[in-house]
Amino acid sequence: MSNKYLGSNFDDFLAEEGILEECQSIAIKRVLAYQLQKFMQDSQLSKTVMATKLNTSRAALNRLLDPLNTSITLETMIKVVQVTGKRISISIG
């Protein structure tokens, strides 16, 4: 029995299934949401305080913390980076 995916990489499989970009978006958003949640916990910041620091509403912060909601702008990512003191790296390759 031959497996056509044997030796290929997982991205090839996802691309063939037509879900590569969706999976990448969700993965990126999950990492961002996790890191922001961890920063808030480590800094003992409530959602209200964090929303104020990001100059946004609690509802918008909840959407940002939702790992399945992939709607996020570059401007919002930059705000998160500025508030948390972290760096963001984006590469195309």
Summary of the structure (lengths in Angstrom):
residues: 93
radius of gyration: 16.9
end to end distance: 34.6
largest distance: 58.7
contacts: 194
relative contact order: 0.12
helix: 61%
strand: 0%
